[in-house]
Amino acid sequence: MSFLHIAVLALVQGITEFLPISSSGHLVLISVALKLPDQGLIMDVAVHVGTVCAVILYLWGDLWAILIGLGRAAKGRRDPGARMAGRIIIATLPLVAAGLGLNHYYPGGLRGLELIGWSTVVFGLLLLIADRIGLTLRRVEHLRYGDAIVIGLAQALALIPGTSRSGITMTAGRILGMERTDAARFSLLLSIPAISGAGALKGYELWRSGNAALTSDAVLAAALAFTVALIAITALMAWLRRATFTPFVVYRLFFGGAVLGLVYGWY
């Protein structure tokens, strides 16, 4: 596998996984545009490992509080960390159920440039509306379990390529009145079980294939994805502390329009 292919895969995955612009849509389009061969399961697992390690490092304080909270809850004490763990679990269940259903009926997943183009545009506009009408009164700590269910149901829509898992969860958070940084923070927390679960499934497929040997290409891909994802997360959170989601929406409209133009032969 060439260094260019590894770099493109890691850069696209690392940048787009946590920004509200859809990683799956970019990966499909770039693979088609550059005529790149399928990267294989081991590279898929590698970039998933790299990106999830980046978010774990960035949210280490939150995760430590959750672990401490679970320990206290085991002793019968009420703790905010344990309640946060409960919200994350509740919000993850719809994605698990939808993912299992999709894998059963559509083992290859939903694909198609037309679907990616329309999803990118429609859910981008939904993010813009949610960001404009949403209040900025609530923090992550204010989320109720019912709110977690709503965000979880929204996250399940991310199985449609072009939707963006981070984008749709941030959209739901803004509709519920969460501050931008807190909507992004909860989205990042949800990404840990989501990405880990996807990586574990691919890892299991890799193990069953009998071709699970670690390669230098996989290590390089993981390291690049980790570095790029950490930079992307830091930049996103810094931006949302002082600005809106509008630039991401504008990008989605241009990207989705370009995909649709390619599909319908507008150029």
Stockholm file with secondary structure:
# STOCKHOLM 1.0

chainA/1-267         MSFLHIAVLALVQGITEFLPISSSGHLVLISVALKLPDQGLIMDVAVHVGTVCAVILYLWGDLWAILIGLGRAAKGRRDPGARMAGRIIIATLPLVAAGLGLNHYYPGGLRGLELIGWSTVVFGLLLLIADRIGLTLRRVEHLRYGDAIVIGLAQALALIPGTSRSGITMTAGRILGMERTDAARFSLLLSIPAISGAGALKGYELWRSGNAALTSDAVLAAALAFTVALIAITALMAWLRRATFTPFVVYRLFFGGAVLGLVYGWY
#=GR chainA/1-267 SS CCHHHHHHHHHHHHHHTTSTTCHHHHHHHHHHHHTCCCCCHHHHHHHHHHHHHHHHHHTHHHHHHHHHHHHHHHTTCCCHHHHHHHHHHHHHHHHHHHHHHHHHHCTTCCCCHHHHHHHHHHHHHHHHHHHHHCCSCBCGGGCCHHHHHHHHHHHHGGGSTTSCHHHHHHHHHHHTTBCHHHHHHHHHHHHHHHHHHHHHHHHHHHHHHTCCCCCHHHHHHHHHHHHHHHHHHHHHHHHHTTSCSHHHHHHHHHHHHHHHHHHHTCC
#=GC SS_cons         CCHHHHHHHHHHHHHHTTSTTCHHHHHHHHHHHHTCCCCCHHHHHHHHHHHHHHHHHHTHHHHHHHHHHHHHHHTTCCCHHHHHHHHHHHHHHHHHHHHHHHHHHCTTCCCCHHHHHHHHHHHHHHHHHHHHHCCSCBCGGGCCHHHHHHHHHHHHGGGSTTSCHHHHHHHHHHHTTBCHHHHHHHHHHHHHHHHHHHHHHHHHHHHHHTCCCCCHHHHHHHHHHHHHHHHHHHHHHHHHTTSCSHHHHHHHHHHHHHHHHHHHTCC
//
